[in-house]
Amino acid sequence: MTGQSLLDSDGRALPLPPDPLSPVPDEVERGLAAYRAGDAPEARALLATIAGTGRTTVSGHAAMALAGIELGENGLGGSC
């Protein structure tokens, strides 16, 4: 374990750095852009649709993005 905390000063999980070997697909990036613009419901809807398409790399990225949004919004509480 390193000396770095996994939580910010408010107790919310810090985001992981992007994976340099696996770029985020454009479809997922559109959902993340909506989240960054403050439209979490739109981001969740876009990403949930992509994640529900099946076992593909793109759907896996979308599922990870949804998990990141959940952690960012709700922290590591019981619903997570």
C-alpha positions as CSV (number, residue, x, y, z in Angstrom):
1,M,0.0,0.0,0.0
2,T,1.3,3.4,-0.8
3,G,1.0,6.5,1.3
4,Q,-1.5,8.0,-1.1
5,S,-5.2,8.1,-0.1
6,L,-7.9,6.6,-2.3
7,L,-10.4,9.2,-1.0
8,D,-10.5,13.0,-1.5
9,S,-10.9,15.4,1.4
10,D,-14.8,14.9,1.3
11,G,-14.4,11.1,1.6
12,R,-15.3,10.4,-2.0
13,A,-13.3,8.0,-4.1
14,L,-10.6,9.6,-6.3
15,P,-10.9,8.6,-10.0
16,L,-8.3,6.2,-11.3
17,P,-6.0,7.6,-14.0
18,P,-6.9,6.7,-17.6
19,D,-5.4,3.4,-19.0
20,P,-2.8,4.5,-21.5
21,L,-3.0,1.1,-23.3
22,S,-6.7,1.0,-23.8
23,P,-8.3,4.3,-25.0
24,V,-11.9,5.1,-24.2
25,P,-14.1,4.3,-27.1
26,D,-15.9,7.3,-28.7
27,E,-19.3,6.1,-27.7
28,V,-18.3,5.9,-24.1
29,E,-16.5,9.3,-24.3
30,R,-19.8,10.9,-25.3
31,G,-21.4,9.6,-22.1
32,L,-18.5,10.8,-20.0
33,A,-18.6,14.2,-21.7
34,A,-22.3,14.5,-20.7
35,Y,-21.3,13.7,-17.1
36,R,-18.5,16.3,-17.2
37,A,-20.9,18.8,-18.5
38,G,-23.1,18.2,-15.4
39,D,-25.8,16.0,-17.0
40,A,-25.4,12.8,-14.9
41,P,-28.9,11.4,-15.9
42,E,-28.1,11.7,-19.6
43,A,-24.6,10.2,-19.0
44,R,-26.1,7.3,-17.1
45,A,-28.7,6.7,-19.8
46,L,-26.2,6.7,-22.6
47,L,-23.7,4.5,-20.7
48,A,-26.4,2.0,-19.5
49,T,-27.6,1.5,-23.1
50,I,-24.0,0.8,-24.3
51,A,-23.2,-1.4,-21.3
52,G,-26.4,-3.5,-21.9
53,T,-25.4,-4.4,-25.5
54,G,-23.4,-7.4,-24.5
55,R,-19.9,-8.6,-23.8
56,T,-17.8,-6.3,-25.9
57,T,-14.8,-4.1,-25.1
58,V,-17.1,-1.0,-25.6
59,S,-19.8,-2.3,-23.2
60,G,-17.1,-3.1,-20.7
61,H,-15.8,0.5,-20.9
62,A,-19.3,1.7,-20.5
63,A,-19.9,-0.4,-17.4
64,M,-16.6,0.8,-15.9
65,A,-17.7,4.4,-16.6
66,L,-21.0,3.8,-14.9
67,A,-19.2,2.4,-11.9
68,G,-17.0,5.5,-11.8
69,I,-20.0,7.8,-11.9
70,E,-21.6,5.8,-9.1
71,L,-18.5,6.0,-7.0
72,G,-18.1,9.7,-7.7
73,E,-21.7,10.6,-6.9
74,N,-22.3,8.2,-3.9
75,G,-18.9,7.2,-2.6
76,L,-18.2,3.8,-1.2
77,G,-21.5,3.5,0.7
78,G,-23.9,0.6,0.9
79,S,-25.6,1.2,-2.5
80,C,-22.2,0.8,-4.2
